[in-house]
Amino acid sequence: MKKLLHKLVIFSSMFALTGCDLLAIFNHGENNNNNNNNNNNTTTPAVITSVSVEDNKVYKIGDTYSSDGIVVTASYDDNTEKVLTDYYLTVGKITTPLNEEVNKTTPFNRAGAYSVAYRIRVDSKSYFTDVHVDIASGFDTEGYVLQTIEYANTLVFNQDEVVKDRLTNLPLLIHWNHGDEYYDYNINTNTLGISFVLRKEGDGLTDYLETPLEADATYTLILSYQSYNYSYQFTVGGNYYRLNASDITNIQTDLDDDISPSKGNVKMLIIPINLNGNYTDNWTTQSLSNIDGYYFGEDEDKLSLKSYYETASFGQMNVSGLVTEPYNETSTSLTSDLIEADSSMNKLFTLISNAVEYIRSNYPQINLDDYDLNDDGAIDNIHLITNFNTSTYANQTGNEVWSTPLWPHKYQTGSHGTKTSPVANVYSISAINHVKDGVTAIHEQGHIFGLDDYYDYSDSGVDYIGYADMQSYNIFDWNSFSKFTVGWISPYVVTGPTELTIQAASINGDCIVVPADPTTFSNSAFDEYFLIELFSPYGNNAVNYPKNGEYKGSAWSYYSETYENLGNYGVRLYHVNAQLYTWGSSSFVEFDEHITGNEYIFKPVDNNAYNYSRWSYYQDYADYKQLAIIQQGGTDTFGNTSQNVRHFLSGADLFHQGDVFTFNQYKHFLTKTSAVPTTMNNGETFPYKITFTAMSATQTTVKIEYV
């Protein structure tokens, strides 16, 4: 008896929109016909090729950046230049001499060269550039006298942490005697002759610098430099534990043994397909070569499926495989027109089977058994790309192409072969016009690893995570919930009042799980809790953040203006309700054990239907959300069906230093409708107040206390 978690999902729920086509759906009346040729013999005006900025203002420590008085110059294709007076300018990332990110409201606290990124719009076109500004009073401290030295921020250390490991990035505030200017250094134990000693209260002079910290013990960290000593006393917080991958009770492959393993050597088989029929294009040598780069490229400036998932998994996955030559389907019963019109999917399944058998017969060097790592008689990761053009079909027929057989999607044929002769079961299929970069393949591979879509299929505009995710809008890294479901991360799980410091989620996978009642928490992603992650431009997020005044990655040709107010970093705080249920004697009951056999397991909560009505038992859970960002401003615009509100993630939705979360203030985010709960969806009372006491682009300190 097979486990049915994903087999009970209707076909359309597994489809994935690419970003450009999702934009088209939101703009049904948009006319993209630009074939307006003008052959009049008129003089072609010069075209801007680049824009530069000059800033000659004098800044000193304590000032903040101002764009007043800058000079903007445009360079044209006829080799002329012009100082612009009519333009729209946005100041982006400001980078310190140590490559730290600050904003316009941050006073300069270090002398040296800062970099300021700009976005400049001229005649409805955007240009990206940067400028260097010098802050007076350099690093040369020769002849200055050290006044005081202290830790710049409150230091928080956690149970089992080794303090010595943190000292390489310990922030110090050093005051010199020249106008009381100060310089904020990142130092290590060998810098400037600074030394450290860690004492534990009650143990005399024993040094614990390289010893894991104990819960509830009090320590004193002593800094020594020249004749100065500075001491900092702290108590190690308890009331949390690190949930290691080996301790997670259930991951995606436990719930559905048909999906692909997501660790180790993961092999991909990509088969281009030529179909006869209407609405098709021709594969070219260049387009086929591009596919290989989109899947297996290693250029750090170009996103590929391989680079994305090896980064997202923090090196726990090694992606390899190949792109075959195109398979030519010659059967008159399997034309593009007939496959597209077959809602039963049987013709598509036959096409997929034919393509696999062609590879088996014509590529003797390929051992398909190598592509079946879990030995279930099915190829783990197979991607098929037809020459069908979904845009041509939609434009010429006026028919809705979304959720039809040749639209990009993940689904499964239900077939299984043998270990030595595996077939296609779970598959991804795409169309030739969707292969413009790697993002469609990356998104569909997320489904093959077991993830749902996080956007609403009904075209309502509802998206509970603000479209800021690879499984929503084909952008950014996987969120921490997604990574938790496949066992890539080891979250901190809170069991009571505590204080924790975590790094940015895309750096090392740090995140905090806060269940209302830790005694009922199942030690898996498939439960109900609040989830805290620091969202910063590192790892896969860096592809979609500006760098040196420019945007990397083709995704930003769609999204640069959509997310221009995202800011440099902030905490994404989610409510997660991914509880598992099984059939009891007469009803569905929560399932919190490890799946070891062939139980029927159901996950009734989903994001992709605003009004949930698949089966009768889902009605009990129709108002729940699988994953929802708690918008810091308090207004739920992501769950609003009105097109007149903002549905895309902004910096205003992120929690920043000093912000506080309480259940009563944000409980309306827990439901899809206007109903305001008094408890968590599972009936438990959430007892904590969460305060973000310190934050930077690389780490945040979170204080959790009883309300």
Protein Blocks (a to p, Z undefined) as FASTA:
>chain_A
ZZfklmmpcfklmpccdfklmmmmmmmmbcfbfcbccfbdcddddddfbdcdddfbdcde
hiacdfehiacddddfkopacddfbdcddddddddfkopacdfklccfbecjdddddddd
eehiacddddddddehifblghiacfbdcdfbdcdddehiafklmmmmcccddddfehoi
acdddddfkgghiacddddehiajacfklgccdehiacdddddehjbccdddddddehia
cddfklpmbdfklmpmkbccfehjddddddddddedehiacddfklmmmmmmmmmgcbfk
bccfklmmmmmnnopaccedddddddddfbfklcfklmmmmmnommmmmmmmmmmmmmmm
mmmmbcfklmmmnonopafbacdddfbdfklmmmmnopafehpaklccdddehiacdfkl
ccdfbdcdddfklmmbfklmmmmmmmmnopacfbdfklnopafkgopafklnopajddfk
lmmmnopaccdddfbdcddddddfklnopacdddfblmlpgoiabbcdddddddddehjl
lmmpceehiaehjklmmmmmmmmmnojbdcddddddfbdcdddfkbccddfbdcfblcdc
ddfbcfkbmbgcfbmmlmmmmmpcfbdcddfklpafklpcbfkbcfbdcfklpccehiac
dfklmmmmmpmblbdcfbdfkopacfbdcddfbdcfkbccdddddZZ
